Amino acid sequence: MILVTGGLGFIGSHTVRALVDMGEDCVLVQRRKAEPPAFLADAPVAVEQADITDLAQLREVGARHGITGIVHLAGSMPWPPGSDQPVEAARKAIGGLLNVVQAAQEWGVARVGVASTIGVYAGLTDDGPLSEDMPLPMTAPHTIPTFKKIGELINGHLADATGVDVVDYRISGIWGPRDPHGPLFFAAPELVRAAARGTVPDLTPLGSVYAEDSLDLCYVKDAARAIALLQLADRLGHRTYNVASGRATTNAEVVAAIKTVVPDARIELPSGGPVRQSHLDTARIRQDTGYVPAYDTERAAADYIAWLRAGNEH
């Protein structure tokens, strides 16, 4: 049975679906009480309410279930930023990660997968593919990549010290059904939602947005399947993997994909953005797991719009 922290969240719920589709039973651990989404209604999953920053609660979950693997997608960072107790918030964030690895060691779990982010590459000037072996800057522009970098270093130490296979997922530009963020990080989710609603997209949280802006966008169902493949692989040759589409997608491409489904979508983006494009190199995950994205931009936009038009909020 695979324990998925944050298993009722955006990426977590889709990862559970992917694991179930590959024949695994799952136990979903969530700090807040919640019900599984409808697409997990028929799945062999157990739902446990537990706070991973409380080791005793985590151990109780393991006492009730035979845990064979862990996918750690709950945020091991102070969130939201700006806590009035920053030291305690940082202690809890790092403590949650330590608890997960400690529980894995106690339960005899062979592999723990931990969510990292494309943000760890921030500051690199390379145009084109960003590979896992590239040296990273010691600085980070935001709380998320800061703590993901810290986590990756801790994970490497703990993997050596405990013998647990701790694997980092550098996840990029995830969009699709159940995305709670909207235009918090990039434009694609709001562009799709506005088209489905028949409204003009509100991109003000992003500041200036241009047609040429690009990112390695990875549809959530592809990312979930990639994570499941990494968790279930008999053997992995590395401790860090890019989870991405392996290509840069511009806002203009997203708009064009949306308009194949909603021709009269009220989406117009100005030109004038940077032409530099970088993306994550996915050669490593392809070689070690056979992962190939199933959703190109057009198929992803159509799937997401269909989800929203079926009455789902996001």
C-alpha positions as CSV (number, residue, x, y, z in Angstrom):
1,M,0.0,0.0,0.0
2,I,1.3,3.4,-1.0
3,L,0.9,6.3,1.5
4,V,0.4,9.6,-0.3
5,T,0.7,12.7,1.8
6,G,-1.4,15.5,0.4
7,G,-3.3,12.7,-1.3
8,L,-6.6,14.7,-1.6
9,G,-4.8,17.7,-3.1
10,F,-4.4,18.8,-6.7
11,I,-1.4,16.7,-7.8
12,G,-2.0,14.2,-5.0
13,S,-5.4,13.1,-6.0
14,H,-4.4,12.6,-9.6
15,T,-1.3,10.7,-8.4
16,V,-3.5,8.4,-6.4
17,R,-5.6,7.7,-9.5
18,A,-2.5,6.9,-11.5
19,L,-1.2,4.5,-8.8
20,V,-4.6,2.8,-8.5
21,D,-4.7,2.4,-12.3
22,M,-1.4,0.6,-12.0
23,G,-2.8,-1.8,-9.5
24,E,-1.8,-0.2,-6.2
25,D,-3.9,0.4,-3.1
26,C,-3.3,3.7,-1.5
27,V,-3.8,5.5,1.9
28,L,-4.3,9.2,1.6
29,V,-3.1,11.4,4.4
30,Q,-4.5,14.9,4.7
31,R,-4.2,17.4,7.5
32,R,-7.7,18.7,7.0
33,K,-10.8,16.5,6.9
34,A,-12.0,16.1,3.3
35,E,-13.7,13.7,1.0
36,P,-12.1,12.1,-2.0
37,P,-13.0,13.6,-5.4
38,A,-15.6,11.8,-7.5
39,F,-12.9,10.3,-9.8
40,L,-11.6,8.3,-6.8
41,A,-15.0,7.1,-5.6
42,D,-14.4,3.6,-7.0
43,A,-10.8,3.4,-6.0
44,P,-9.3,1.1,-3.3
45,V,-8.2,4.0,-1.1
46,A,-8.3,4.7,2.6
47,V,-8.4,8.3,3.8
48,E,-6.6,9.2,7.1
49,Q,-6.7,12.6,8.7
50,A,-3.2,13.2,10.2
51,D,-0.7,16.0,10.5
52,I,2.7,14.9,9.2
53,T,4.4,17.4,11.5
54,D,3.1,15.1,14.4
55,L,5.2,12.0,14.3
56,A,2.8,10.1,16.6
57,Q,-0.1,10.7,14.3
58,L,2.0,9.5,11.3
59,R,3.0,6.4,13.2
60,E,-0.7,5.6,14.0
61,V,-1.4,5.6,10.3
62,G,1.4,3.1,9.8
63,A,0.0,0.9,12.6
64,R,-3.3,0.7,10.8
65,H,-2.0,0.0,7.3
66,G,0.9,-2.0,5.8
67,I,2.8,0.8,4.1
68,T,5.1,-0.3,1.3
69,G,6.0,3.0,-0.3
70,I,5.5,6.8,0.3
71,V,4.8,9.6,-2.1
72,H,5.3,12.9,-0.1
73,L,3.4,15.6,-1.9
74,A,2.2,17.6,1.2
75,G,4.1,20.9,1.3
76,S,7.3,20.8,3.4
77,M,7.6,24.6,3.5
78,P,6.1,27.4,5.5
79,W,2.8,28.1,3.7
80,P,1.4,30.6,3.2
81,P,4.5,32.8,3.4
82,G,4.6,35.6,5.9
83,S,4.0,33.7,9.1
84,D,4.1,35.7,12.3
85,Q,6.3,32.9,13.7
86,P,8.8,32.3,10.9
87,V,11.2,30.2,13.0
88,E,8.5,27.8,14.2
89,A,6.9,27.7,10.7
90,A,10.3,26.7,9.3
91,R,10.8,24.1,12.1
92,K,7.5,22.5,11.4
93,A,8.0,22.4,7.6
94,I,11.4,20.7,7.8
95,G,10.1,18.5,10.7
96,G,7.3,17.2,8.5
97,L,9.8,16.0,5.9
98,L,12.0,14.4,8.6
99,N,9.0,12.6,10.1
100,V,8.1,11.1,6.7
101,V,11.6,9.7,6.2
102,Q,11.8,8.5,9.8
103,A,8.4,6.7,9.5
104,A,9.7,5.1,6.2
105,Q,12.8,3.8,8.0
106,E,10.7,2.4,10.9
107,W,8.2,0.7,8.5
108,G,10.9,-0.7,6.3
109,V,9.7,1.3,3.3
110,A,12.1,1.0,0.3
111,R,11.3,4.2,-1.5
112,V,10.1,7.7,-0.6
113,G,9.3,10.2,-3.4
114,V,9.4,13.8,-2.4
115,A,7.9,16.8,-4.4
116,S,10.4,19.4,-5.5
117,T,10.0,22.2,-8.1
118,I,11.2,23.7,-11.3
119,G,11.9,26.7,-9.1
120,V,15.2,25.2,-7.9
121,Y,16.6,26.1,-11.4
122,A,15.7,29.8,-10.9
123,G,18.8,32.0,-11.6
124,L,20.3,29.8,-14.3
125,T,20.7,31.6,-17.6
126,D,20.8,28.5,-19.8
127,D,18.4,28.6,-22.8
128,G,17.1,25.2,-23.7
129,P,17.0,22.0,-21.6
130,L,17.6,22.1,-17.8
131,S,19.0,18.9,-16.6
132,E,19.1,17.4,-13.1
133,D,22.9,17.4,-13.0
134,M,23.3,21.2,-13.5
135,P,24.8,23.0,-10.6
136,L,22.1,25.2,-8.9
137,P,22.5,28.7,-7.4
138,M,22.6,28.8,-3.6
139,T,20.0,31.5,-3.6
140,A,16.2,31.2,-4.3
141,P,13.7,33.9,-5.2
142,H,10.7,32.5,-3.2
143,T,9.8,30.4,-0.2
144,I,8.9,27.4,-2.3
145,P,12.3,26.8,-4.1
146,T,14.1,27.8,-0.9
147,F,12.7,25.0,1.1
148,K,12.7,22.6,-1.9
149,K,16.5,23.1,-2.2
150,I,16.9,22.6,1.5
151,G,14.7,19.4,1.3
152,E,16.8,18.0,-1.6
153,L,20.0,18.4,0.4
154,I,18.4,16.8,3.5
155,N,17.0,14.0,1.4
156,G,20.4,13.1,0.0
157,H,21.9,13.0,3.5
158,L,19.0,10.9,4.8
159,A,19.1,8.5,1.9
160,D,22.8,7.8,2.6
161,A,22.3,7.5,6.3
162,T,19.1,5.4,6.4
163,G,19.3,3.3,3.3
164,V,15.9,4.5,2.2
165,D,15.7,5.3,-1.5
166,V,14.6,9.0,-1.3
167,V,13.8,10.4,-4.7
168,D,13.2,14.1,-5.6
169,Y,10.6,15.1,-8.2
170,R,11.4,18.5,-9.8
171,I,7.8,19.2,-10.9
172,S,7.2,21.8,-13.6
173,G,4.2,24.0,-14.5
174,I,1.3,21.7,-13.5
175,W,-2.1,22.6,-14.8
176,G,-5.4,20.8,-15.2
177,P,-8.5,19.6,-13.3
178,R,-8.7,20.6,-9.6
179,D,-6.0,23.3,-9.9
180,P,-6.7,25.5,-6.9
181,H,-4.2,28.2,-7.8
182,G,-5.5,30.0,-10.8
183,P,-3.1,32.7,-12.1
184,L,-0.8,32.5,-9.1
185,F,2.2,31.2,-11.0
186,F,1.5,31.2,-14.7
187,A,-1.4,32.1,-17.1
188,A,-2.6,28.8,-18.5
189,P,-5.1,27.8,-15.8
190,E,-6.9,31.2,-15.9
191,L,-6.9,31.2,-19.7
192,V,-8.7,27.9,-19.7
193,R,-11.2,28.8,-17.0
194,A,-12.1,32.1,-18.6
195,A,-12.8,30.3,-21.9
196,A,-15.0,27.8,-20.2
197,R,-16.9,30.6,-18.4
198,G,-17.1,32.8,-21.4
199,T,-15.3,35.7,-19.6
200,V,-12.2,37.7,-20.1
201,P,-9.3,36.2,-18.1
202,D,-8.1,38.1,-15.1
203,L,-4.3,37.9,-15.1
204,T,-3.6,40.8,-12.9
205,P,-1.9,38.7,-10.2
206,L,0.8,37.9,-12.7
207,G,1.5,41.5,-13.7
208,S,2.6,41.8,-17.4
209,V,1.6,38.7,-19.4
210,Y,2.7,38.3,-23.0
211,A,1.9,35.8,-25.8
212,E,5.6,34.8,-26.0
213,D,5.9,34.0,-22.3
214,S,6.8,30.3,-22.0
215,L,7.1,27.6,-19.4
216,D,7.5,23.8,-19.4
217,L,3.8,23.1,-18.9
218,C,2.9,19.6,-17.8
219,Y,-0.7,18.4,-17.6
220,V,-1.5,17.1,-14.2
221,K,-2.5,13.6,-15.5
222,D,0.9,13.3,-17.1
223,A,2.7,14.5,-14.0
224,A,0.7,12.0,-11.8
225,R,1.6,9.1,-14.1
226,A,5.2,10.1,-14.1
227,I,5.3,10.2,-10.3
228,A,3.5,6.8,-10.1
229,L,6.1,5.3,-12.5
230,L,8.9,6.6,-10.4
231,Q,7.4,5.2,-7.2
232,L,6.8,1.7,-8.7
233,A,9.9,1.3,-10.8
234,D,11.9,-1.8,-9.8
235,R,15.1,0.2,-9.9
236,L,16.0,3.8,-10.4
237,G,19.4,5.0,-11.4
238,H,19.2,8.5,-9.9
239,R,17.8,10.4,-6.9
240,T,16.5,13.4,-8.8
241,Y,14.1,13.4,-11.7
242,N,12.5,16.2,-13.7
243,V,8.7,15.6,-13.9
244,A,7.7,17.7,-16.9
245,S,6.6,17.7,-20.5
246,G,10.2,18.2,-21.8
247,R,9.3,21.2,-23.9
248,A,8.6,24.9,-23.5
249,T,5.0,26.0,-24.2
250,T,4.1,29.6,-24.9
251,N,1.0,31.4,-23.9
252,A,0.2,31.8,-27.6
253,E,0.2,28.0,-28.0
254,V,-2.2,27.7,-25.0
255,V,-4.5,30.3,-26.5
256,A,-4.5,28.5,-29.9
257,A,-5.3,25.2,-28.3
258,I,-8.1,26.7,-26.3
259,K,-9.6,28.3,-29.5
260,T,-9.8,24.9,-31.2
261,V,-12.4,24.0,-28.5
262,V,-13.8,27.5,-27.9
263,P,-13.4,29.5,-31.1
264,D,-15.0,32.6,-29.7
265,A,-12.9,32.6,-26.4
266,R,-12.3,36.2,-25.3
267,I,-8.5,35.8,-25.0
268,E,-6.1,38.3,-26.5
269,L,-2.5,38.6,-25.2
270,P,-0.1,41.3,-26.2
271,S,3.2,40.6,-27.9
272,G,6.5,41.8,-26.6
273,G,7.6,39.1,-24.2
274,P,11.0,37.4,-24.0
275,V,11.8,35.0,-26.8
276,R,14.2,33.0,-24.5
277,Q,12.8,29.5,-23.8
278,S,14.0,26.9,-21.4
279,H,12.4,23.6,-20.4
280,L,13.3,20.6,-18.2
281,D,15.2,17.8,-19.7
282,T,13.2,14.6,-19.3
283,A,15.7,12.1,-20.8
284,R,16.4,10.6,-17.4
285,I,12.8,9.8,-16.4
286,R,12.1,8.5,-19.9
287,Q,15.1,6.2,-19.8
288,D,14.4,4.9,-16.3
289,T,10.6,4.5,-16.4
290,G,9.5,4.7,-20.0
291,Y,7.5,7.8,-19.3
292,V,6.1,9.7,-22.3
293,P,3.6,12.5,-21.9
294,A,0.2,11.6,-23.2
295,Y,-1.3,15.1,-23.4
296,D,0.0,17.7,-25.8
297,T,-1.3,21.3,-25.4
298,E,-4.4,20.8,-27.5
299,R,-5.5,17.6,-25.9
300,A,-4.8,19.1,-22.4
301,A,-6.8,22.2,-23.1
302,A,-9.7,20.2,-24.4
303,D,-9.7,17.8,-21.4
304,Y,-9.6,20.7,-18.9
305,I,-12.4,22.6,-20.6
306,A,-14.5,19.5,-20.7
307,W,-13.9,19.0,-16.9
308,L,-14.9,22.6,-16.2
309,R,-18.0,22.5,-18.4
310,A,-19.1,19.4,-16.6
311,G,-19.8,21.6,-13.6
312,N,-16.5,21.3,-11.7
313,E,-15.4,24.5,-10.0
314,H,-11.7,24.3,-11.0
